[in-house]
Amino acid sequence: MKEVLEIIAKALVDNPDMVNITEVNNEDNSVTLELRVAENDMGKVIGKQGRIAKALRTVVKAAASRENKKVSVDIV
């Protein structure tokens, strides 16, 4: 899932070298992926009214469900 998010995020931004994803394991056996991008790329990752962010979360959640895992995406 981390790789899927990284590929999509790097395709969206102007500075793909600044894309950083941190994987955090939670107590309830779920995983949180923290997506960090350059400050001027935040709008491209979030999108109008959060549509791109929602789409990113949907794709990652679908990839995780194939492996029977719970994954959430935080954009920080």
Helices and strands as residue ranges (DSSP letters): H 2-12, G 16-18, E 20-25, E 31-36, G 39-41, H 42-46, G 48-50, H 51-65, E 71-75
